[in-house]
Amino acid sequence: MSEKLPTREQALILLRESGCSQNVVKHCEAVADLAVEIAKKFVNKGLTVNVELVEVGALLHDIGRAKTHSVHHAVAGAQIAKALGLPEPIIAIIKRHVGGGITAREARELGWPKDVYTPQTIEEKIVAYADKLIEGSQRVPIEKTIEKFSKELPKPAITRIKRLHREMQNLIGDCE
């Protein structure tokens, strides 16, 4: 497994070659652009963030949508990334970006392999958060995302999204 991150251009090629639609690619580009903006705000506050990892991780976060558009795209994406020999930090971003994270109990209920599916590192959190602020390829307020997900997800999942939002707000202020 390589520890060298693909470039932005290489990541976009991987998305297309894996079978992601143009809409998914556009979504990933929009998430990456916002994630990089957020990461740079962290850096400007004197916090350590690997901006290159954030960008490439955000570009590849939905690579699993080449196989499925269900919540299982996180696990499918991690499998694709492993098969491509991508670095572990990229694989972690892919499998941990869904919602505000998936708990061990939820992962078990989904039939996922035993693993950690909640964002752990600041880079993982930035990508997961940026993904919640992009619908399609458009930026949306976090309130709109919460309202939409409230109709689809259980209350604890919404609580995790709100907690991720508060954490970002507390660290760098407004991200939207």
Secondary structure, DSSP 8 states (H G I E B T S, - for coil): ---S---HHHHHHHHHHHT--HHHHHHHHHHHHHHHHHHHHHHHTT----HHHHHHHHHHTTGGGGT-SSTTHHHHHHHHHHHTT--HHHHHHHHH-STT-B-HHHHHHHT--SS-BS--SHHHHHHHHHHHTEETTEE--HHHHHHHHHTTS-HHHHHHHHHHHHHHHHHHS---
